[in-house]
């Protein structure tokens, strides 16, 4: 038996998720405790259900971990696919953000500020933390050195610094595989 829930009054007892319980846990609140089972549902995937609580009489309810190897593999695959999709989206967003960062070796243009003329372009040779936030040092075409806040410059043609789709997929797959390795079921 996996999850057993005693019927209330005229309701029949329920045995649910037989052979599909992956783990059980307890959540302790200030005054009460709730008991949850993580189970495999063929329609929804991995879900968590509350099978007992100390807020009401549920002392006859119980759950037991009894997932079969086949169910565990389905759950791992489902978890991997879910994490992969989330990671893929996050990696794509991070890739765009990073391509706009003024890092060493990138060409930048000054777009605001008062000490360096707006429109000045050059190659970043230093990027670091200043007293009031991130700063950049860059050389223009004549070799003159300029220092300014990183927020005062923009990367010229940031698309050239985007990682390839293959690299993004590899990063997402690696993080998804790591998340599945750490599962206890």
Secondary structure, DSSP 8 states (H G I E B T S, - for coil): --EEE---TTS--EEESTT-EEEEEEEE-SS-EEEEEEEEETTTEEEEEEEEESSSS-TT-EE-----HHHHHHHHHHHHHHHHHHHHHHHHHHHHHHHTS--TT-EEEE-S-SSS-TT-EEEEEEEEEETTEEEEEEE-TT--EEEEEGGGEEETTGGGG---HHHHHHHHHHHHHHHHHT---
